Amino acid sequence: MPVLNAIKLFAVLVSLAVLAGCATPQPYDYSAFKESNPASILVLPPVNKSPDVKASYSVYSHITLPLGEAGYYVLPVAVVDETFKQNGLMNAEEIREVSPQKLHEIFAADTVLYIDITEYGSSYMIVSSEVAVSATATLVDLRSGKELWKGVARASSAEQQQNSGGGLAGLLITALVNQVINTLSDRGHEIAGIASHRLLSSNTLNGILPGPRARPTTAR
């Protein structure tokens, strides 16, 4: 009887795994976003929760392109950064504390984009080495304070790596070589660009809606 129960339990777990793998992601509720109908975005310096000090400005430098391609006017990040510095706000955590009302008063943008970097840089795991960047983004209406949209994305150099064979020794050597290359070439900046595009492109599932300057596309 215990064996039969174990078989039944295994069958149930397999069925649940298959159902989970086939499940369709729930469509995002864009009602508040559509009601707001924003045209401009103020992007704040990303809050870095990774151990790499380069993460915030690396990701920050990639943000304007995908948002511009999505059809929004993005306030120049250099001007925004300098404005905060002139007002004594030197790091992303302090800037995050500024209220939406105050940000709207200073910059007159429709929305603000908050970004959190949860992963950035290289990791060495004995038989593999990768550079990965993960980030979340939240878009808030500066006029009402309502959250309009939230997204998450990750990119990794491991997506482009292939097992070239050679057994365990080959894997170890490949991982070590990749780790050296990743460290010397700062591939984090390259991967940050991919992650930023995935995070803020209007062409992804449940991604940010196209802005008023976007090329006409099929409505969601």
Sequence and secondary structure as in RCSB ss.txt:
>XXXX:A:sequence
MPVLNAIKLFAVLVSLAVLAGCATPQPYDYSAFKESNPASILVLPPVNKSPDVKASYSVYSHITLPLGEAGYYVL
PVAVVDETFKQNGLMNAEEIREVSPQKLHEIFAADTVLYIDITEYGSSYMIVSSEVAVSATATLVDLRSGKELWK
GVARASSAEQQQNSGGGLAGLLITALVNQVINTLSDRGHEIAGIASHRLLSSNTLNGILPGPRARPTTAR
>XXXX:A:secstr
 HHHHHHHHHHHHHHHHHHHHH        HHHHHH   EEEE   EE SS TTHHHHHHTTSHHHHHHTT EE 
 HHHHHHHHHHTT  SHHHHHTS HHHHHHHH  SEEEEEEEEEEEEEE SS EEEEEEEEEEEEETTT  EEEE
EEEEEEGGGG      HHHHHHHHHHHHHHHHHHHTHHHHHHHHHHHHHH TTSTT     TTS      
